[in-house]
Structure formats: structure tokens, C-alpha cells
């Protein structure tokens, strides 16, 4: 997975807080899908920031990815599951 910028991408996990607590990519931010629309602009004000979205399987993060692209974010990708993003980015899974 290659990114054009040298900025480390922000990893956003759109699962519920309970799922996030059970295991998430180190350094990722939890923005549950049911609150995503009203909070994403405040969490990621720069629409050129690289963002990787993840959830349990890639379904919810796919919806969030489409939403961000419609809002004008340029470097958004659906990483699929938190486990897949963990492997792609070389980051461990943390549990709360």
C-alpha cells in the first residue's frame, strides 16, 4: 500500500466502542459509524490528510470511505478489517 505523502496516515476505526476496546490497531481513532457523519469534519479538518478506515470486515469502513470521498477528502482508503490494516501498516493490535 503506497501513499504519496510521507505523513503517516490517520487510521480511523468505525466500529462500536465495545468492538474497538476488544482490539484495535495501535494509534487508531475510534469514530463509530453512527456518529461518523457529524464528527468526521472536526476530527479530520484537512481534506488532503491521508486516512485509512477499518472495521470488522470492511463493510462499515467502505460506507465511511464513500462518505468521506463525497465530502471531498482526497486520500481516503478502505483498509478493510482492523487485522488487515494492522498487517499492512506493521502496527500491533492493542486491547483496552
SEPA-714472 format. One record per atom (N, C-alpha, C, O): x, y, z; residue in one letter; residue number from 1. Coordinates in nm, 2 decimals, decimal comma. Each point is the difference from the previous one (the first is absolute). Layout:
SITE       u       v       w  aa    i
SITE       X       Y       Z   A  NUM
...
REM end
This chain:
SITE       u       v       w  aa    i
SITE    0,08   -0,12    0,00   X    1
SITE   -0,08    0,12    0,00   X    1
SITE    0,09    0,12    0,00   X    1
SITE    0,07    0,03    0,10   X    1
SITE   -0,08    0,05   -0,20   X    2
SITE    0,09    0,12   -0,01   X    2
SITE   -0,07    0,13    0,01   X    2
SITE   -0,11    0,01   -0,05   X    2
SITE    0,17    0,08    0,13   X    3
SITE   -0,06    0,13    0,02   X    3
SITE    0,09    0,10   -0,07   X    3
SITE    0,12   -0,01    0,02   X    3
SITE   -0,18    0,11   -0,08   X    4
SITE    0,09    0,10   -0,07   X    4
SITE    0,07    0,09    0,10   X    4
SITE    0,10    0,06   -0,03   X    4
SITE   -0,16   -0,03    0,15   X    5
SITE    0,06    0,09    0,10   X    5
SITE    0,08   -0,08    0,10   X    5
SITE   -0,02   -0,13    0,01   X    5
SITE    0,11    0,19    0,06   X    6
SITE    0,08   -0,06    0,10   X    6
SITE   -0,07    0,00    0,13   X    6
SITE    0,05   -0,05    0,10   X    6
SITE   -0,17    0,12   -0,09   X    7
SITE   -0,07    0,01    0,13   X    7
SITE   -0,06   -0,14    0,02   X    7
SITE   -0,06   -0,06   -0,09   X    7
SITE    0,07    0,01    0,21   X    8
SITE   -0,06   -0,13    0,04   X    8
SITE   -0,15    0,02   -0,01   X    8
SITE   -0,05    0,10    0,05   X    8
SITE   -0,02   -0,19   -0,11   X    9
SITE   -0,15    0,01   -0,01   X    9
SITE   -0,06   -0,01    0,14   X    9
SITE    0,04   -0,07    0,09   X    9
SITE   -0,15    0,14   -0,08   X   10
SITE   -0,09   -0,01    0,12   X   10
SITE   -0,08   -0,12   -0,02   X   10
SITE   -0,07   -0,02   -0,11   X   10
SITE    0,07   -0,07    0,21   X   11
SITE   -0,09   -0,12   -0,01   X   11
SITE   -0,12    0,02    0,08   X   11
SITE    0,01    0,03    0,12   X   11
SITE   -0,13   -0,04   -0,19   X   12
SITE   -0,13    0,02    0,07   X   12
SITE   -0,07   -0,13    0,00   X   12
SITE   -0,03   -0,06   -0,10   X   12
SITE   -0,01    0,02    0,22   X   13
SITE   -0,07   -0,13    0,02   X   13
SITE   -0,15    0,04    0,02   X   13
SITE   -0,03    0,07    0,10   X   13
SITE   -0,06   -0,11   -0,18   X   14
SITE   -0,14    0,04    0,00   X   14
SITE   -0,09   -0,10    0,08   X   14
SITE   -0,12    0,01   -0,01   X   14
SITE    0,18   -0,10    0,08   X   15
SITE   -0,08   -0,10    0,08   X   15
SITE   -0,05    0,07    0,12   X   15
SITE    0,03    0,11    0,03   X   15
SITE   -0,12   -0,19    0,04   X   16
SITE   -0,05    0,05    0,13   X   16
SITE    0,11    0,01    0,10   X   16
SITE    0,10   -0,06   -0,01   X   16
SITE   -0,12    0,15    0,12   X   17
SITE    0,10    0,01    0,10   X   17
SITE    0,03   -0,14    0,07   X   17
SITE    0,12   -0,02    0,03   X   17
SITE   -0,22   -0,06   -0,02   X   18
SITE    0,03   -0,14    0,06   X   18
SITE    0,09   -0,08   -0,09   X   18
SITE    0,09   -0,07    0,05   X   18
SITE   -0,12    0,07   -0,18   X   19
SITE    0,09   -0,08   -0,10   X   19
SITE    0,14    0,06    0,00   X   19
SITE    0,09   -0,08    0,00   X   19
SITE   -0,08    0,21    0,01   X   20
SITE    0,13    0,07    0,00   X   20
SITE    0,08   -0,04    0,12   X   20
SITE    0,12   -0,03   -0,01   X   20
SITE   -0,19    0,02    0,12   X   21
SITE    0,07   -0,03    0,13   X   21
SITE    0,05   -0,15   -0,01   X   21
SITE    0,11   -0,03    0,06   X   21
SITE   -0,17   -0,05   -0,13   X   22
SITE    0,04   -0,14   -0,01   X   22
SITE    0,12   -0,03   -0,09   X   22
SITE    0,06   -0,11    0,01   X   22
SITE   -0,02    0,21   -0,08   X   23
SITE    0,12   -0,01   -0,08   X   23
SITE    0,00    0,10   -0,12   X   23
SITE   -0,09   -0,01   -0,08   X   23
SITE    0,19    0,10    0,08   X   24
SITE    0,01    0,10   -0,11   X   24
SITE    0,15    0,02   -0,03   X   24
SITE    0,09   -0,03    0,07   X   24
SITE   -0,07    0,09   -0,19   X   25
SITE    0,13    0,03   -0,05   X   25
SITE    0,06    0,11    0,09   X   25
SITE   -0,06    0,10    0,03   X   25
SITE    0,18   -0,12    0,01   X   26
SITE    0,07    0,10    0,09   X   26
SITE    0,00    0,14   -0,07   X   26
SITE    0,04    0,01   -0,11   X   26
SITE   -0,08    0,09    0,19   X   27
SITE   -0,01    0,13   -0,05   X   27
SITE   -0,12    0,04   -0,08   X   27
SITE   -0,02    0,12   -0,03   X   27
SITE   -0,07   -0,22    0,01   X   28
SITE   -0,12    0,04   -0,07   X   28
SITE   -0,10    0,07    0,08   X   28
SITE    0,00    0,00    0,13   X   28
SITE   -0,09    0,07   -0,19   X   29
SITE   -0,10    0,09    0,06   X   29
SITE   -0,14   -0,07   -0,02   X   29
SITE   -0,02   -0,05   -0,11   X   29
SITE   -0,06    0,04    0,22   X   30
SITE   -0,13   -0,06   -0,01   X   30
SITE   -0,10    0,11   -0,03   X   30
SITE   -0,03    0,08    0,08   X   30
SITE   -0,03   -0,09   -0,20   X   31
SITE   -0,12    0,09   -0,03   X   31
SITE   -0,11   -0,10   -0,05   X   31
SITE    0,00   -0,03   -0,12   X   31
SITE   -0,09   -0,01    0,21   X   32
SITE   -0,10   -0,10   -0,04   X   32
SITE   -0,08    0,05   -0,12   X   32
SITE   -0,03    0,12   -0,01   X   32
SITE   -0,01   -0,21   -0,08   X   33
SITE   -0,07    0,04   -0,12   X   33
SITE   -0,13    0,08    0,03   X   33
SITE   -0,03    0,09   -0,08   X   33
SITE   -0,04   -0,12    0,19   X   34
SITE   -0,12    0,07    0,03   X   34
SITE    0,02    0,15    0,04   X   34
SITE   -0,09    0,08    0,00   X   34
SITE    0,22   -0,05    0,03   X   35
SITE    0,03    0,14    0,03   X   35
SITE    0,09    0,06   -0,10   X   35
SITE    0,05    0,12    0,01   X   35
SITE   -0,01   -0,19   -0,11   X   36
SITE    0,10    0,03   -0,10   X   36
SITE   -0,03    0,14   -0,07   X   36
SITE    0,08    0,09   -0,01   X   36
SITE   -0,20   -0,09   -0,05   X   37
SITE   -0,04    0,12   -0,08   X   37
SITE    0,02    0,13    0,07   X   37
SITE    0,04    0,10   -0,05   X   37
SITE   -0,08   -0,10    0,18   X   38
SITE    0,00    0,13    0,07   X   38
SITE    0,14    0,03    0,07   X   38
SITE    0,02    0,12    0,04   X   38
SITE    0,07   -0,22   -0,04   X   39
SITE    0,12    0,03    0,07   X   39
SITE    0,13    0,00   -0,09   X   39
SITE    0,10    0,05    0,04   X   39
SITE   -0,11   -0,10   -0,16   X   40
SITE    0,12   -0,02   -0,08   X   40
SITE    0,06    0,13   -0,04   X   40
SITE    0,13    0,01    0,00   X   40
SITE   -0,21    0,09   -0,03   X   41
SITE    0,06    0,13   -0,04   X   41
SITE    0,09    0,06    0,11   X   41
SITE    0,10    0,06   -0,03   X   41
SITE   -0,15   -0,07    0,15   X   42
SITE    0,07    0,05    0,12   X   42
SITE    0,13   -0,08    0,03   X   42
SITE    0,10    0,05    0,03   X   42
SITE   -0,11   -0,18   -0,05   X   43
SITE    0,11   -0,09    0,03   X   43
SITE    0,11    0,01   -0,11   X   43
SITE    0,12   -0,01    0,03   X   43
SITE   -0,16    0,03   -0,16   X   44
SITE    0,09    0,01   -0,11   X   44
SITE   -0,03    0,12   -0,08   X   44
SITE   -0,06   -0,01   -0,10   X   44
SITE    0,11    0,13    0,15   X   45
SITE   -0,03    0,12   -0,07   X   45
SITE    0,07    0,02   -0,14   X   45
SITE   -0,05    0,07   -0,08   X   45
SITE    0,16   -0,14    0,07   X   46
SITE    0,08    0,02   -0,13   X   46
SITE   -0,04   -0,11   -0,10   X   46
SITE    0,02   -0,12    0,03   X   46
SITE   -0,09    0,16   -0,13   X   47
SITE   -0,05   -0,10   -0,10   X   47
SITE    0,11   -0,06   -0,09   X   47
SITE   -0,03   -0,09   -0,08   X   47
SITE    0,15    0,13    0,10   X   48
SITE    0,11   -0,07   -0,07   X   48
SITE    0,08   -0,09    0,09   X   48
SITE    0,09   -0,07   -0,05   X   48
SITE   -0,13    0,05    0,17   X   49
SITE    0,06   -0,09    0,09   X   49
SITE   -0,02   -0,14   -0,04   X   49
SITE   -0,11   -0,04   -0,04   X   49
SITE    0,22   -0,05    0,05   X   50
SITE   -0,02   -0,14   -0,04   X   50
SITE   -0,08   -0,07    0,12   X   50
SITE    0,04    0,01    0,11   X   50
SITE   -0,14   -0,08   -0,15   X   51
SITE   -0,09   -0,07    0,10   X   51
SITE   -0,02   -0,14   -0,05   X   51
SITE   -0,03   -0,03   -0,11   X   51
SITE    0,04   -0,07    0,21   X   52
SITE   -0,03   -0,14   -0,03   X   52
SITE   -0,12   -0,03    0,09   X   52
SITE    0,01    0,02    0,13   X   52
SITE   -0,11   -0,07   -0,18   X   53
SITE   -0,12   -0,04    0,08   X   53
SITE    0,00   -0,15    0,02   X   53
SITE    0,03   -0,08   -0,09   X   53
SITE   -0,08    0,03    0,21   X   54
SITE   -0,01   -0,14    0,02   X   54
SITE   -0,12   -0,03    0,09   X   54
SITE   -0,05    0,09    0,07   X   54
SITE    0,00   -0,22   -0,07   X   55
SITE   -0,10   -0,04    0,09   X   55
SITE    0,02   -0,15    0,02   X   55
SITE    0,12   -0,04    0,02   X   55
SITE   -0,22   -0,04   -0,01   X   56
SITE    0,01   -0,14    0,02   X   56
SITE    0,03   -0,08   -0,13   X   56
SITE    0,09   -0,09    0,00   X   56
SITE   -0,16    0,13   -0,11   X   57
SITE    0,02   -0,07   -0,13   X   57
SITE    0,03    0,09   -0,12   X   57
SITE    0,04   -0,05   -0,10   X   57
SITE   -0,07    0,18    0,12   X   58
SITE    0,02    0,09   -0,12   X   58
SITE   -0,13    0,06   -0,04   X   58
SITE    0,00    0,09   -0,09   X   58
SITE   -0,11   -0,14    0,14   X   59
SITE   -0,14    0,05   -0,05   X   59
SITE   -0,02    0,14    0,05   X   59
SITE   -0,03    0,09   -0,08   X   59
SITE    0,04   -0,07    0,21   X   60
SITE   -0,03    0,13    0,06   X   60
SITE    0,10    0,10   -0,04   X   60
SITE   -0,03    0,12   -0,03   X   60
SITE    0,16   -0,16    0,03   X   61
SITE    0,11    0,09   -0,04   X   61
SITE   -0,02    0,04   -0,15   X   61
SITE    0,04    0,11   -0,04   X   61
SITE   -0,10   -0,20   -0,04   X   62
SITE   -0,02    0,03   -0,14   X   62
SITE   -0,11    0,11   -0,01   X   62
SITE    0,02    0,09   -0,09   X   62
SITE   -0,12   -0,09    0,17   X   63
SITE   -0,10    0,10    0,00   X   63
SITE    0,06    0,14    0,05   X   63
SITE   -0,03    0,10   -0,06   X   63
SITE    0,11   -0,11    0,16   X   64
SITE    0,07    0,12    0,05   X   64
SITE    0,09    0,06   -0,10   X   64
SITE    0,01    0,12   -0,02   X   64
SITE    0,06   -0,21   -0,06   X   65
SITE    0,09    0,04   -0,10   X   65
SITE   -0,07    0,08   -0,11   X   65
SITE    0,04    0,10   -0,04   X   65
SITE   -0,15   -0,16   -0,01   X   66
SITE   -0,08    0,07   -0,10   X   66
SITE   -0,05    0,13    0,05   X   66
SITE    0,00    0,10   -0,08   X   66
SITE   -0,05   -0,09    0,20   X   67
SITE   -0,04    0,12    0,06   X   67
SITE    0,11    0,11    0,00   X   67
SITE   -0,03    0,11   -0,04   X   67
SITE    0,15   -0,15    0,08   X   68
SITE    0,11    0,10    0,01   X   68
SITE    0,04    0,04   -0,14   X   68
SITE    0,03    0,12   -0,02   X   68
SITE   -0,04   -0,21   -0,08   X   69
SITE    0,03    0,04   -0,14   X   69
SITE   -0,10    0,10   -0,05   X   69
SITE    0,03    0,09   -0,07   X   69
SITE   -0,16   -0,11    0,10   X   70
SITE   -0,10    0,09   -0,04   X   70
SITE    0,02    0,14    0,07   X   70
SITE   -0,04    0,10   -0,06   X   70
SITE    0,09   -0,10    0,18   X   71
SITE    0,03    0,13    0,06   X   71
SITE    0,12    0,07   -0,05   X   71
SITE    0,03    0,11    0,04   X   71
SITE    0,05   -0,18   -0,13   X   72
SITE    0,11    0,07   -0,06   X   72
SITE    0,14   -0,04    0,05   X   72
SITE    0,10    0,06   -0,03   X   72
SITE   -0,10   -0,17    0,12   X   73
SITE    0,13   -0,05    0,05   X   73
SITE    0,07   -0,07   -0,12   X   73
SITE   -0,06   -0,07   -0,07   X   73
SITE    0,20    0,10    0,06   X   74
SITE    0,07   -0,05   -0,12   X   74
SITE    0,08   -0,13    0,02   X   74
SITE    0,02   -0,07   -0,09   X   74
SITE    0,02    0,05    0,21   X   75
SITE    0,09   -0,12    0,03   X   75
SITE   -0,06   -0,09    0,10   X   75
SITE    0,05   -0,03    0,10   X   75
SITE   -0,17   -0,02   -0,13   X   76
SITE   -0,07   -0,09    0,09   X   76
SITE    0,00   -0,14   -0,06   X   76
SITE   -0,03   -0,02   -0,12   X   76
SITE    0,06   -0,08    0,20   X   77
SITE   -0,01   -0,14   -0,05   X   77
SITE   -0,07   -0,09    0,10   X   77
SITE    0,01    0,02    0,12   X   77
SITE   -0,08   -0,12   -0,17   X   78
SITE   -0,06   -0,10    0,09   X   78
SITE    0,10   -0,11    0,02   X   78
SITE    0,03   -0,08   -0,09   X   78
SITE    0,02    0,07    0,21   X   79
SITE    0,10   -0,10    0,03   X   79
SITE   -0,06   -0,14    0,03   X   79
SITE    0,07   -0,10    0,01   X   79
SITE   -0,20    0,10    0,00   X   80
SITE   -0,07   -0,13    0,03   X   80
SITE   -0,01   -0,02    0,15   X   80
SITE   -0,03    0,09    0,08   X   80
SITE    0,07   -0,21   -0,03   X   81
SITE    0,00   -0,04    0,14   X   81
SITE    0,12    0,07    0,07   X   81
SITE    0,10    0,03   -0,06   X   81
SITE   -0,12   -0,01    0,19   X   82
SITE    0,11    0,05    0,09   X   82
SITE    0,12   -0,09   -0,01   X   82
SITE    0,11    0,05    0,00   X   82
SITE   -0,13   -0,18   -0,01   X   83
SITE    0,11   -0,10   -0,01   X   83
SITE    0,08    0,02   -0,13   X   83
SITE    0,12    0,00    0,00   X   83
SITE   -0,19    0,03   -0,11   X   84
SITE    0,07    0,02   -0,13   X   84
SITE    0,08    0,13    0,01   X   84
SITE    0,11    0,01   -0,05   X   84
SITE   -0,17    0,10    0,10   X   85
SITE    0,07    0,13    0,02   X   85
SITE    0,12   -0,02    0,09   X   85
SITE    0,11    0,06   -0,03   X   85
SITE   -0,12   -0,14    0,13   X   86
SITE    0,11   -0,02    0,09   X   86
SITE    0,12   -0,06   -0,07   X   86
SITE    0,11    0,04    0,02   X   86
SITE   -0,14   -0,14   -0,11   X   87
SITE    0,10   -0,07   -0,08   X   87
SITE    0,06    0,10   -0,10   X   87
SITE    0,12    0,01   -0,02   X   87
SITE   -0,21    0,06   -0,05   X   88
SITE    0,05    0,09   -0,11   X   88
SITE    0,09    0,11    0,05   X   88
SITE    0,10    0,04   -0,06   X   88
SITE   -0,13    0,01    0,18   X   89
SITE    0,07    0,11    0,06   X   89
SITE    0,11   -0,04    0,09   X   89
SITE    0,08    0,08    0,05   X   89
SITE   -0,07   -0,21   -0,02   X   90
SITE    0,10   -0,05    0,10   X   90
SITE   -0,02    0,05    0,14   X   90
SITE    0,09    0,02    0,07   X   90
SITE   -0,22    0,00   -0,03   X   91
SITE   -0,03    0,05    0,13   X   91
SITE   -0,07   -0,11    0,08   X   91
SITE   -0,08   -0,08   -0,06   X   91
SITE    0,10    0,07    0,19   X   92
SITE   -0,06   -0,11    0,08   X   92
SITE   -0,15    0,03    0,03   X   92
SITE   -0,04    0,12   -0,01   X   92
SITE   -0,03   -0,22    0,05   X   93
SITE   -0,14    0,02    0,05   X   93
SITE    0,01    0,02    0,15   X   93
SITE    0,06   -0,08    0,07   X   93
SITE   -0,12    0,19   -0,03   X   94
SITE   -0,01    0,03    0,15   X   94
SITE   -0,14   -0,03    0,05   X   94
SITE   -0,09    0,01   -0,08   X   94
SITE    0,08   -0,05    0,20   X   95
SITE   -0,13   -0,02    0,07   X   95
SITE   -0,01    0,09    0,12   X   95
SITE    0,10    0,02    0,07   X   95
SITE   -0,22    0,03   -0,05   X   96
SITE   -0,01    0,10    0,11   X   96
SITE   -0,03   -0,08    0,13   X   96
SITE   -0,02    0,06    0,11   X   96
REM end
